[in-house]
Structures are given as structure tokens and as C-alpha cells.
Amino acid sequence: YFDVPSCLGLWKGARQRPSGGKGYLCQTEINEAEVIFWSHSGGKDSQAGLAYLVRQGFKGKIVVVHSDLGDMEWEPMHHWIESISFGLKVHVVRADMDFFE
């Protein structure tokens, strides 16, 4: 497991390679990964990261996952996320209990 946004330098504080190296510390791992699980909340940060991975040519490796928050969701996000996920299937997961149980 590694944090793709930090590895790609999308988040402040991402660690760059020591002098002389190119890219970020886990670029090799991303390139060599068989599957990239991308958690998508429906927000701009999730979408920006997904768009970046798709633009880099990783679309065939990406599995988009949305964690349904049940009663805590502001609105149903499933259809919205499906509509902005570049044609990728969105896998929705949900806990058996919610925050209030």
C-alpha cells in the first residue's frame, strides 16, 4: 500500500527523490502496479487525482471505489461519481453499521 496522491506530488509535503532523481518516491511502484485502487468521494481532490492517473495512461489499471457513508452522505453520490469517472466502473462499498448505530 502506498499513498498515490502523495507519491505523485499532488499533496503538499510529498517527498521528492534525492537530488539527481526524477519524479516522486513511488513513481516506479505506480508504473509497475497491476491494479490501482482509487477512493473517490465525489469531491474535487478525488477527481483531480483520478484525472491525473487517467492522463498518465493508467486507466486500464484503475479500480474506482466509493465508500457510501449511508445517512452521513450529503446526497447520493453514486451517480455523480459514475458520470465523472471516465467510463470506469465505480465499486460502491458500505459498512453494515452506520455512524449512528
Secondary structure, DSSP 4 states (H G I P E B T S, - for coil): ---HHHHTT-STTPPBPSTT--SBTTHHHHHH-S-EEEE--SSHHHHHHHHHHHHTT-GGGEEEEEEE-GGG-SS--HHHHHHTSTT--EEEEE-SS-TT-
